[in-house]
Amino acid sequence: MSIVQSMDHFTVLTTDVEKTKAFYGLFGLTPGPRPKLSFPGVWLYAADRPILHVVEGRPIPAEPSGILDHMAFRARGLAETVGKLRDLKVEFSLRQVGDEVYRGWQLFCHDPFGAKVEFDFDYDEAPPADWKPATA
């Protein structure tokens, strides 16, 4: 029997809580209750769950991703998300995977302080109108 039941949250470091909060707010994460901790930060919620903890005041490592390669969020609204990223000139990569193990869209980008973020969308979501599959 596994002790782990599910993923609870990720924590990212920042030097600007407001800038980080605004970035993740683009994807519908909203600030919510946070314990009275001895350091600044914010907890960002998806529905009623605090899934992203943002901590300010600790040094950002020279290699921001460190040992953690990326964090992934289940998402909806692929074309809208791509539009928001383009409006802000945030670089991203997008691919559609369709095999027996995984079927879906994967969108990768970096937050303002270098954390790599993946958004996973249902396979049947419509891509942006100008999307073309990568050629091998």
C-alpha positions in Angstrom: 0.0 0.0 0.0 1.3 3.4 -0.9 1.6 6.1 1.8 1.3 8.9 -0.8 -2.3 9.5 -1.8 -2.0 12.5 -4.2 0.1 15.6 -4.9 -0.7 18.4 -2.5 1.1 21.5 -3.6 4.3 23.0 -5.1 6.3 25.8 -3.7 8.1 28.4 -5.8 10.5 31.1 -4.7 10.2 34.7 -5.9 11.7 38.1 -5.4 8.4 39.7 -6.4 5.2 38.2 -4.9 2.9 40.5 -6.9 4.5 39.7 -10.2 4.4 36.0 -9.5 0.8 36.2 -8.3 -0.2 38.0 -11.5 1.5 35.4 -13.7 -0.3 32.5 -12.1 -3.5 34.5 -12.0 -3.6 34.4 -15.8 -4.4 30.7 -15.4 -7.1 31.1 -12.8 -5.1 30.6 -9.6 -6.4 33.0 -6.9 -4.9 34.1 -3.6 -6.5 32.7 -0.5 -6.0 32.1 3.2 -2.4 31.5 4.3 -1.1 30.7 7.8 0.7 33.5 9.7 4.2 32.5 8.7 7.5 34.3 9.5 8.3 35.0 5.9 6.4 36.8 3.1 4.4 34.9 0.4 1.0 33.9 -0.8 -0.9 30.7 -1.3 -2.6 30.4 -4.7 -5.8 28.3 -4.9 -7.4 26.2 -7.6 -11.1 26.1 -6.5 -10.8 25.4 -2.7 -7.3 23.9 -2.7 -4.0 25.8 -2.1 -1.9 24.1 -4.7 0.9 26.7 -5.2 2.8 28.3 -2.4 4.8 31.3 -3.3 7.7 32.3 -0.9 9.5 35.6 -1.0 12.8 36.5 0.7 14.8 33.4 0.1 17.6 33.5 -2.5 16.7 32.3 -6.0 19.2 29.6 -7.0 21.6 30.3 -9.9 19.8 27.4 -11.8 16.1 28.2 -10.9 14.7 24.8 -11.7 17.2 23.1 -9.4 16.6 19.4 -9.1 12.9 19.8 -9.9 12.5 19.8 -13.6 8.9 21.2 -13.8 5.5 21.3 -12.2 2.3 20.4 -14.1 -1.3 21.6 -13.8 -4.4 20.0 -15.3 -6.0 22.8 -17.3 -8.9 23.9 -19.7 -9.0 26.5 -22.4 -6.0 25.7 -24.6 -6.6 28.4 -27.2 -7.3 31.0 -24.6 -4.2 30.1 -22.6 -2.0 30.4 -25.8 -3.6 33.8 -26.5 -2.8 35.1 -23.0 0.8 33.9 -23.3 1.2 35.5 -26.7 -0.3 38.8 -25.4 2.4 38.9 -22.7 5.2 37.7 -25.0 5.8 34.6 -22.9 7.7 32.0 -24.9 6.1 28.5 -24.8 6.1 25.2 -26.5 3.0 23.2 -27.4 2.6 19.6 -28.5 -0.2 17.1 -28.8 0.5 13.5 -27.6 -1.8 10.7 -28.7 -0.8 7.2 -27.8 -2.0 4.4 -25.6 -0.2 5.7 -22.5 -1.1 9.4 -22.7 -3.5 11.5 -24.9 -3.5 15.2 -24.5 -1.9 18.6 -25.1 1.2 19.7 -23.2 2.1 23.4 -23.0 5.4 24.4 -21.4 6.6 27.8 -20.3 8.5 29.5 -17.5 7.2 31.7 -14.8 8.8 35.2 -14.2 11.5 33.7 -12.0 12.4 30.7 -14.1 10.2 27.8 -12.8 9.3 25.5 -15.6 5.5 25.0 -15.8 3.5 22.5 -17.8 -0.2 22.8 -18.5 -2.0 19.6 -19.5 -5.2 19.9 -21.6 -7.6 17.3 -22.9 -6.7 15.8 -26.3 -10.0 16.9 -27.8 -9.5 20.6 -27.0 -9.2 22.8 -30.1 -5.7 24.1 -30.7 -5.0 27.7 -31.6 -6.2 28.5 -35.1 -2.6 28.9 -36.4 -1.1 25.8 -34.7 0.9 23.4 -36.8 2.3 20.1 -35.6 6.1 20.0 -35.4 7.7 18.2 -38.3 10.2 15.5 -37.6 
